């Protein structure tokens, strides 16, 4: 069955999977969603015997139906190889009654590698398939992790260039160093004087600028996105939730058909939406727990039915979740409307105009798979400390937000289902926050002294991604105001 993709706002005709991957964002500003949700056609007993690469094919083939078997398997094999420091690709660790799905064993030690290692391959195959003549310019806003993972994925990929905007004062020192030291003749990194939402709004404005698109085409360029708004990012993320279930079943930790709960730390809503899609295609998932930090716009939405970004923005120790406009939520909203593009477009117009919208009680009832909890900065630090002292297992700040949410949900609901927590980043990426949570006296150390201390504390080897930036030279030092983002793009591409 061929799966076509339609816009959540109804203003564009349906496109193939490869066309959706190339475009990233629909021309009407909407996001691409499958016209029909596929279903797994292989049993979990069979899936439990497969490697990650084999299972990823069984999931991705359902969504990316215009890719041939050879094309898709080639993309998967090129993505999930020795770049990952664990042969399983996604190992699962049991600690304090929950299973931690470790999504950070890729080249940039964050879960974004799971999708951004394969997206460049999906995109270059799509370009050939659709006879694209223009050079693809990946334009991306990052709250810390997407940027580096996208840069690493697209560096020196023929026929592409990549421009990443990040909040200059809103990422961790390690996140920033990873980006500004990035090699590759086709890479460009720009810090902005603003927060992630400012960066994301600036990028969306460029995507929707018809005059800029015409200027780009005249100069032989076309924009695409590496953010999780791209269906080519979302589909690979579905795979690891299916894999988690299959692995636990294969190891006897689950009975056939037994349901699990998934707890996901989320800012842009892409990672938990992928878990929802895994449920829709047939994975026995019961509750989806949305874990927020102090910027709890998603928590408030699930509790009240009102999405309101009009609030103070807080820079936290879990910066990848410091987001007030959760772009991927639009895909869920579209589903809750009964796939009514007009209603969805109206809600998104309200968000753009006033920064808020409210959905009906009937719509919220359709979101009954979701639970929402949040953690304060103090609770995040306490969770890291308590888990370490109890088990010796060290988690990063984002995973700690999820661990706190998992505990709160179990207590409030009396729910003792098997729980899978998405562990989205290596503690090495946030060493200062992690080690000061464990022992405040660690705060006096320099960033790389903390890295060495974390090795001693965790017993885990320092990842190559960290070692390579110790002495790496700064290659990108551009900083601009939000209003000048397009000027910087035009300058870098020499659009004239």
C-alpha positions as CSV (number, residue, x, y, z in Angstrom):
1,X,0.0,0.0,0.0
2,X,1.5,3.3,-1.1
3,X,1.3,6.0,1.6
4,X,0.9,9.6,0.5
5,X,1.4,12.6,2.7
6,X,-1.0,15.6,3.1
7,X,-0.6,18.9,4.9
8,X,-2.2,19.5,8.3
9,X,-3.5,22.8,6.9
10,X,-5.1,21.4,3.7
11,X,-3.5,23.9,1.3
12,X,-1.3,21.5,-0.7
13,X,-2.0,18.4,-2.8
14,X,-0.8,15.1,-1.4
15,X,2.9,14.1,-2.1
16,X,4.9,11.0,-2.0
17,X,7.1,10.1,1.0
18,X,10.3,11.2,-0.8
19,X,8.7,14.5,-1.8
20,X,7.7,15.1,1.8
21,X,11.2,14.4,2.9
22,X,12.6,16.8,0.4
23,X,10.2,19.6,1.1
24,X,10.3,19.3,4.9
25,X,7.5,21.8,5.4
26,X,4.3,22.0,3.3
27,X,4.0,25.1,1.2
28,X,0.9,26.2,3.2
29,X,3.0,26.2,6.4
30,X,1.5,22.9,7.6
31,X,3.2,19.7,8.4
32,X,3.1,16.5,6.4
33,X,1.2,13.6,7.9
34,X,0.3,10.2,6.3
35,X,-3.1,10.0,4.6
36,X,-3.6,6.7,6.2
37,X,-1.7,5.3,9.2
38,X,-0.1,1.9,8.3
39,X,0.1,-1.1,10.5
40,X,3.0,-3.4,11.4
41,X,2.9,-6.5,9.2
42,X,5.4,-8.5,11.1
43,X,4.7,-10.1,14.5
44,X,6.5,-8.9,17.6
45,X,7.8,-12.4,18.1
46,X,9.6,-12.0,14.7
47,X,10.7,-8.5,15.5
48,X,12.2,-9.6,18.8
49,X,14.7,-11.7,16.9
50,X,15.9,-8.9,14.6
51,X,18.8,-6.5,14.9
52,X,18.1,-2.8,15.1
53,X,18.8,-2.3,11.4
54,X,16.5,-5.2,10.4
55,X,13.7,-3.9,12.6
56,X,14.1,-0.3,11.4
57,X,13.5,-1.5,7.8
58,X,10.3,-3.3,8.8
59,X,9.0,0.0,10.4
60,X,10.3,2.5,7.8
61,X,9.1,0.5,4.8
62,X,5.5,1.1,6.1
63,X,5.9,4.9,5.9
64,X,8.4,5.5,3.1
65,X,6.7,3.5,0.4
66,X,8.2,5.0,-2.7
67,X,11.7,4.0,-1.6
68,X,12.8,0.7,-3.0
69,X,13.9,-2.1,-0.6
70,X,17.5,-1.6,-1.7
71,X,17.3,2.2,-1.3
72,X,15.9,2.0,2.1
73,X,18.2,-0.7,3.4
74,X,21.1,1.2,2.0
75,X,20.1,4.3,3.9
76,X,19.7,2.3,7.1
77,X,23.0,0.5,6.8
78,X,24.8,3.8,6.1
79,X,23.2,5.4,9.1
80,X,23.4,2.8,11.9
81,X,27.0,1.7,11.6
82,X,30.3,2.2,13.5
83,X,29.3,5.8,14.2
84,X,27.4,4.3,17.1
85,X,29.5,3.2,20.1
86,X,27.2,0.3,21.0
87,X,26.6,-2.6,18.7
88,X,22.9,-2.7,19.8
89,X,22.6,0.9,18.6
90,X,19.9,1.4,21.3
91,X,20.8,-0.5,24.5
92,X,18.3,-0.7,27.3
93,X,19.4,-0.3,31.0
94,X,17.2,-1.3,33.9
95,X,17.5,1.0,37.0
96,X,15.2,1.5,40.0
97,X,12.2,-0.3,38.5
98,X,12.2,1.4,35.0
99,X,13.9,0.6,31.7
100,X,16.0,3.4,30.2
101,X,16.1,3.4,26.4
102,X,19.5,4.8,25.8
103,X,19.2,6.9,22.6
104,X,22.6,8.6,22.9
105,X,25.1,6.2,21.5
106,X,25.5,8.0,18.2
107,X,28.2,10.4,17.0
108,X,26.9,13.5,18.9
109,X,25.7,11.6,22.0
110,X,22.0,12.7,21.8
111,X,18.9,11.0,20.6
112,X,18.8,13.3,17.5
113,X,21.5,11.0,16.0
114,X,18.9,8.3,15.7
115,X,17.1,10.3,12.9
116,X,19.8,12.7,11.7
117,X,22.2,9.9,10.9
118,X,19.7,8.6,8.3
119,X,18.0,11.8,7.1
120,X,20.9,12.9,4.8
121,X,20.7,9.5,3.0
122,X,16.9,9.6,2.8
123,X,17.2,13.1,1.3
124,X,19.9,12.4,-1.3
125,X,18.0,9.3,-2.5
126,X,14.8,11.4,-2.7
127,X,16.7,14.1,-4.7
128,X,17.7,11.6,-7.3
129,X,14.3,9.9,-7.3
130,X,12.6,13.3,-7.9
131,X,15.3,14.6,-10.3
132,X,16.0,17.6,-8.2
133,X,18.4,19.9,-9.9
134,X,18.9,22.5,-7.1
135,X,21.4,22.2,-4.3
136,X,19.5,21.4,-1.0
137,X,20.1,23.9,1.8
138,X,19.2,22.5,5.2
139,X,17.9,25.4,7.3
140,X,17.5,24.5,10.9
141,X,16.9,26.0,14.3
142,X,18.2,24.1,17.4
143,X,17.8,24.2,21.1
144,X,21.1,22.4,21.4
145,X,21.1,18.9,20.1
146,X,19.4,18.9,16.6
147,X,22.0,21.4,15.4
148,X,25.1,19.3,16.0
149,X,23.4,16.1,14.9
150,X,22.3,17.7,11.7
151,X,25.7,19.3,11.1
152,X,27.4,15.9,11.6
153,X,24.9,14.1,9.4
154,X,25.1,16.6,6.5
155,X,28.8,17.6,6.7
156,X,30.3,17.3,3.2
157,X,27.3,15.4,1.8
158,X,27.3,16.2,-2.0
159,X,24.5,18.4,-3.2
160,X,23.7,19.9,0.2
161,X,24.6,22.8,2.5
162,X,23.5,23.2,6.1
163,X,22.8,26.4,8.1
164,X,22.1,26.1,11.8
165,X,20.8,28.8,14.1
166,X,21.1,28.4,17.8
167,X,20.4,30.7,20.9
168,X,23.8,32.1,21.7
169,X,23.1,32.1,25.5
170,X,20.7,29.2,25.7
171,X,22.7,26.0,25.2
172,X,25.3,24.2,27.3
173,X,29.0,24.9,26.9
174,X,29.5,21.4,25.4
175,X,26.6,21.8,23.0
176,X,27.9,25.1,21.8
177,X,31.5,23.8,21.4
178,X,30.2,20.8,19.4
179,X,28.5,23.1,17.0
180,X,31.1,25.9,16.6
181,X,33.9,23.4,16.0
182,X,32.0,21.5,13.3
183,X,34.1,20.6,10.2
184,X,32.7,20.5,6.7
185,X,32.9,22.8,3.7
186,X,29.1,23.0,3.5
187,X,28.4,23.8,7.1
188,X,27.5,27.2,8.7
189,X,26.6,27.9,12.3
190,X,25.1,31.1,13.6
191,X,24.3,32.2,17.1
192,X,21.4,34.5,17.6
193,X,20.7,37.0,20.4
194,X,17.4,35.4,21.4
195,X,15.9,32.1,22.5
196,X,15.1,28.9,20.6
197,X,11.5,30.1,19.7
198,X,13.0,33.2,18.2
199,X,15.3,31.0,16.1
200,X,12.5,28.6,15.1
201,X,10.2,31.5,14.1
202,X,13.0,33.1,12.0
203,X,13.5,29.8,10.2
204,X,9.8,29.2,9.6
205,X,9.5,32.8,8.2
206,X,12.3,32.0,5.7
207,X,10.6,28.8,4.7
208,X,7.3,30.7,4.0
209,X,8.9,33.6,2.2
210,X,8.0,33.2,-1.5
211,X,10.3,36.0,-2.6
212,X,13.3,34.3,-0.9
213,X,12.3,31.0,-2.4
214,X,12.3,32.5,-5.9
215,X,15.7,34.1,-5.2
216,X,17.1,30.8,-4.0
217,X,15.8,28.9,-7.1
218,X,17.3,31.6,-9.4
219,X,20.7,30.9,-7.7
220,X,20.3,27.1,-7.8
221,X,19.2,26.4,-4.2
222,X,16.1,25.0,-2.5
223,X,15.4,24.9,1.3
224,X,14.7,21.8,3.3
225,X,14.5,21.1,7.0
226,X,16.3,18.8,9.4
227,X,14.0,19.7,12.3
228,X,11.5,17.2,13.6
229,X,8.9,18.9,11.4
230,X,10.4,16.8,8.6
231,X,8.7,13.5,8.2
232,X,12.1,12.0,7.4
233,X,13.1,12.9,11.0
234,X,9.9,11.5,12.6
235,X,9.7,8.1,10.9
236,X,13.1,6.9,12.1
237,X,12.2,7.9,15.7
238,X,9.2,5.6,15.6
239,X,11.6,2.6,15.1
240,X,13.2,2.8,18.5
241,X,9.9,2.5,20.4
242,X,9.0,-0.5,18.4
243,X,12.5,-1.9,19.1
244,X,12.2,-1.3,22.8
245,X,9.0,-3.4,23.0
246,X,10.5,-6.1,20.8
247,X,13.7,-6.3,22.9
248,X,11.8,-6.5,26.2
249,X,9.5,-9.2,24.8
250,X,12.5,-11.2,23.5
251,X,14.2,-11.0,26.8
252,X,11.1,-12.3,28.7
253,X,10.5,-9.0,30.4
254,X,7.0,-8.8,28.8
255,X,4.3,-11.3,28.0
256,X,2.8,-11.3,24.5
257,X,0.5,-8.3,24.1
258,X,1.3,-6.9,27.5
259,X,1.2,-3.1,27.4
260,X,4.0,-0.7,28.4
261,X,4.1,3.0,29.3
262,X,6.5,5.3,27.6
263,X,7.8,8.4,29.3
264,X,9.4,11.0,27.1
265,X,11.1,14.3,28.0
266,X,9.9,16.7,25.3
267,X,10.0,20.3,24.1
268,X,9.1,20.3,20.4
269,X,6.8,17.3,20.8
270,X,8.5,15.2,18.1
271,X,10.0,12.4,20.2
272,X,6.7,11.7,22.1
273,X,4.7,12.0,18.8
274,X,7.0,9.2,17.4
275,X,6.0,7.0,20.4
276,X,2.3,7.8,19.6
277,X,2.9,6.8,16.0
278,X,4.5,3.6,17.3
279,X,1.3,2.9,19.2
280,X,-0.9,3.7,16.2
281,X,0.9,1.2,14.0
282,X,0.4,-1.6,16.5
283,X,2.9,-1.4,19.4
284,X,1.2,-2.3,22.7
285,X,1.7,1.0,24.4
286,X,-0.8,2.2,26.9
287,X,0.1,5.6,28.4
288,X,2.4,8.2,26.9
289,X,3.8,10.4,29.6
290,X,4.8,13.9,28.4
291,X,7.6,15.2,30.7
292,X,8.2,18.9,30.8
293,X,10.7,21.1,32.6
294,X,9.9,24.6,34.1
295,X,8.8,25.8,30.6
296,X,5.8,23.6,31.0
297,X,3.7,24.8,28.1
298,X,2.8,21.2,27.1
299,X,2.0,20.2,30.7
300,X,-0.5,23.1,30.9
301,X,-2.0,22.2,27.5
302,X,-2.7,18.6,28.5
303,X,-4.1,19.8,31.9
304,X,-6.3,22.6,30.5
305,X,-6.8,22.2,26.8
306,X,-5.3,25.7,26.3
307,X,-1.9,26.1,24.6
308,X,-0.5,29.4,25.6
309,X,3.1,30.5,24.9
310,X,2.6,33.9,26.6
311,X,4.7,33.3,29.6
312,X,8.2,33.9,31.0
313,X,10.8,31.9,29.1
314,X,13.2,30.1,31.5
315,X,16.7,28.9,30.7
316,X,17.1,25.6,32.5
317,X,19.6,22.8,32.9
318,X,17.7,20.8,30.3
319,X,18.0,23.3,27.4
320,X,16.8,21.1,24.6
321,X,13.4,21.3,26.3
322,X,13.5,25.1,26.7
323,X,10.8,25.6,24.1
324,X,7.5,27.5,24.2
325,X,6.3,26.7,20.6
326,X,6.1,22.9,20.2
327,X,5.9,22.6,16.4
328,X,5.1,18.9,16.3
329,X,2.1,19.3,18.5
330,X,0.3,20.5,15.3
331,X,0.3,16.9,14.0
332,X,-1.5,15.7,17.1
333,X,-3.9,18.7,17.0
334,X,-4.7,17.8,13.4
335,X,-5.5,14.2,14.5
336,X,-7.7,15.5,17.4
337,X,-9.7,17.6,15.0
338,X,-10.7,14.5,13.1
339,X,-8.1,15.6,10.4
340,X,-10.1,18.7,9.8
341,X,-7.5,21.0,8.1
342,X,-9.7,24.1,8.3
343,X,-10.1,23.8,12.1
344,X,-6.4,23.0,12.5
345,X,-5.4,26.0,10.3
346,X,-7.7,28.3,12.4
347,X,-6.0,27.1,15.6
348,X,-2.5,27.7,14.2
349,X,-3.5,31.1,13.0
350,X,-4.7,32.0,16.5
351,X,-1.3,30.7,17.8
352,X,0.5,33.0,15.4
353,X,-1.7,36.0,16.1
354,X,-2.1,35.8,19.8
355,X,0.2,33.1,21.0
356,X,-2.6,30.9,22.3
357,X,-5.5,28.7,21.3
358,X,-8.0,26.4,23.1
359,X,-9.2,23.1,21.9
360,X,-12.7,21.6,22.6
361,X,-13.4,19.1,25.4
362,X,-14.3,16.6,22.7
363,X,-10.9,17.0,21.1
364,X,-9.1,16.6,24.5
365,X,-11.0,13.4,25.1
366,X,-9.3,12.0,22.0
367,X,-5.9,12.7,23.6
368,X,-6.6,10.3,26.4
369,X,-3.4,8.3,25.7
370,X,-1.4,11.2,27.0
371,X,-0.5,12.1,30.6
372,X,1.6,15.1,31.6
373,X,4.0,15.9,34.4
374,X,6.8,18.4,34.9
375,X,9.9,18.8,37.1
376,X,11.4,21.9,38.6
377,X,15.1,22.5,38.5
378,X,15.5,21.4,42.1
379,X,13.5,18.2,41.4
380,X,15.6,17.5,38.3
381,X,18.8,17.7,40.3
382,X,17.4,15.6,43.1
383,X,16.3,12.9,40.7
384,X,19.9,12.7,39.3
385,X,21.3,12.5,42.8
386,X,18.8,10.0,44.2
387,X,19.1,7.6,41.2
388,X,22.9,7.7,41.4
389,X,23.0,7.1,45.1
390,X,20.5,4.3,44.9
391,X,21.8,2.5,41.8
392,X,25.0,4.0,40.6
393,X,23.4,4.9,37.3
394,X,24.0,8.4,36.0
395,X,21.5,10.1,33.8
396,X,21.5,13.6,32.1
397,X,19.1,16.4,33.0
398,X,16.5,15.7,30.3
399,X,16.3,12.1,31.2
400,X,16.0,13.1,34.9
401,X,12.9,15.2,34.0
402,X,11.4,12.1,32.5
403,X,12.4,9.9,35.5
404,X,10.7,12.4,37.8
405,X,7.6,12.3,35.6
406,X,7.6,8.5,35.6
407,X,7.7,8.4,39.4
408,X,4.9,11.0,39.7
409,X,2.7,9.2,37.2
410,X,3.1,5.8,39.0
411,X,2.2,7.4,42.3
412,X,-0.8,9.4,41.1
413,X,-2.3,6.7,38.9
414,X,-1.2,3.6,40.9
415,X,0.0,2.3,37.6
416,X,2.6,-0.4,37.8
417,X,2.9,-1.2,34.1
418,X,6.4,-1.8,32.6
419,X,7.8,1.7,32.1
420,X,10.2,2.7,29.3
421,X,11.9,6.0,29.8
422,X,13.4,7.7,26.7
423,X,17.0,8.6,27.8
424,X,17.7,11.3,25.3
425,X,21.3,12.5,26.0
426,X,24.5,11.3,27.5
427,X,25.3,12.8,30.9
428,X,28.6,13.9,29.4
429,X,26.8,16.5,27.4
430,X,25.6,18.2,30.6
431,X,28.4,17.2,32.9
432,X,28.3,20.4,35.0
433,X,24.6,20.1,35.8
434,X,24.8,16.4,36.4
435,X,27.9,16.5,38.7
436,X,26.7,19.5,40.7
437,X,23.5,17.7,41.3
438,X,25.4,14.7,42.6
439,X,27.7,16.9,44.7
440,X,27.6,20.7,44.7
441,X,31.3,20.9,45.4
442,X,32.0,19.7,41.8
443,X,30.8,23.1,40.6
444,X,34.2,24.7,41.0
445,X,35.8,22.6,38.3
446,X,36.4,23.6,34.7
447,X,34.2,22.0,32.0
448,X,36.8,19.4,31.0
449,X,37.8,18.6,34.6
450,X,34.1,17.8,35.0
451,X,34.3,15.5,32.1
452,X,37.1,13.5,33.7
453,X,35.3,13.5,37.0
454,X,32.2,12.1,35.4
455,X,34.2,9.2,34.0
456,X,35.3,8.4,37.5
457,X,31.8,8.7,38.9
458,X,29.9,6.9,36.2
459,X,32.5,4.2,35.3
460,X,31.6,4.9,31.6
461,X,34.2,5.8,29.0
462,X,34.3,9.4,27.7
463,X,32.6,9.4,24.3
464,X,34.7,10.3,21.2
465,X,32.3,13.2,20.6
466,X,33.6,14.8,23.8
467,X,37.2,14.0,23.4
468,X,37.4,15.5,19.9
469,X,36.2,18.9,21.1
470,X,38.8,19.3,23.9
471,X,41.3,21.0,21.5
472,X,39.2,21.5,18.4
473,X,39.5,25.0,16.8
474,X,36.5,27.3,16.6
475,X,35.3,27.3,13.0
476,X,32.1,29.3,13.3
477,X,31.8,32.5,15.2
478,X,29.0,34.4,13.6
479,X,26.4,35.9,15.9
480,X,23.4,38.0,14.8
481,X,20.2,39.6,15.9
482,X,17.0,37.7,15.2
483,X,15.9,40.3,12.7
484,X,19.1,39.7,10.7
485,X,18.8,35.9,10.2
486,X,17.7,36.1,6.6
487,X,20.5,38.6,5.8
488,X,23.0,36.0,7.2
489,X,21.5,33.3,5.0
490,X,21.7,35.5,1.9
491,X,25.2,36.4,2.7
492,X,26.4,32.9,3.2
493,X,24.8,31.6,0.0
494,X,25.9,34.7,-1.9
495,X,22.4,35.4,-3.2
496,X,23.2,39.0,-4.0
